Amino acid sequence: MLCEVFIIDYLTTKQTAKKWNIFPRRVQILCEQGRIKGAVRLGWAWAKPKDVEKPADLRMKKIKIGE
């Protein structure tokens, strides 16, 4: 017998990556760093709220030209 659990109001890593147009591994890293508010670990997978905002990319520095 196969049991399936559907979590309403949450997205998987793949769904979040597609929504934000980034790689799934990047979403996992953001979850591990605690940068996605409301993300919870369910065994080996992460669940993120559907309405969560994409965090700013802190890997890039803003360069001011002309100063």
C-alpha positions as CSV (number, residue, x, y, z in Angstrom):
1,M,0.0,0.0,0.0
2,L,1.4,3.4,-1.0
3,C,0.7,6.3,1.3
4,E,1.0,9.9,0.0
5,V,1.0,12.9,2.2
6,F,0.1,16.2,0.7
7,I,1.2,19.4,2.5
8,I,-1.1,22.3,1.6
9,D,0.4,25.8,1.6
10,Y,4.0,24.5,1.3
11,L,6.3,24.0,-1.7
12,T,9.0,21.5,-2.4
13,T,12.6,22.5,-3.2
14,K,12.0,21.9,-6.9
15,Q,8.8,23.9,-6.9
16,T,10.5,26.8,-5.1
17,A,13.5,26.7,-7.5
18,K,11.2,26.9,-10.5
19,K,9.2,29.7,-9.0
20,W,12.3,31.8,-8.2
21,N,14.2,30.8,-11.4
22,I,17.2,29.4,-9.4
23,F,18.7,25.9,-9.0
24,P,17.3,23.5,-6.4
25,R,20.7,23.2,-4.7
26,R,20.7,27.0,-4.1
27,V,17.2,26.7,-2.4
28,Q,18.6,23.9,-0.2
29,I,21.6,26.1,0.8
30,L,19.3,29.0,1.6
31,C,17.2,26.7,3.8
32,E,20.3,25.3,5.6
33,Q,21.5,28.9,6.2
34,G,18.1,29.8,7.7
35,R,17.5,32.5,5.1
36,I,14.0,31.3,4.1
37,K,11.5,32.2,6.7
38,G,9.2,29.4,7.7
39,A,11.2,26.6,6.0
40,V,11.0,23.3,7.8
41,R,13.0,20.1,7.4
42,L,10.9,17.0,6.8
43,G,13.3,14.1,7.0
44,W,15.7,14.7,4.0
45,A,13.4,17.2,2.3
46,W,12.7,20.9,2.9
47,A,9.2,22.5,2.8
48,K,8.7,26.2,2.3
49,P,5.6,28.3,2.7
50,K,3.9,29.1,-0.7
51,D,3.9,32.9,0.0
52,V,7.5,33.2,1.1
53,E,9.6,35.9,-0.5
54,K,12.9,35.1,-2.2
55,P,15.8,36.3,0.0
56,A,18.3,38.8,-1.4
57,D,21.4,37.3,-3.0
58,L,24.2,38.3,-0.6
59,R,26.9,36.6,-2.8
60,M,26.9,39.7,-5.1
61,K,28.3,43.0,-4.2
62,K,26.8,46.2,-5.6
63,I,29.5,48.2,-7.4
64,K,29.0,52.0,-7.7
65,I,30.3,53.3,-11.0
66,G,31.8,56.8,-11.1
67,E,32.7,57.2,-7.5
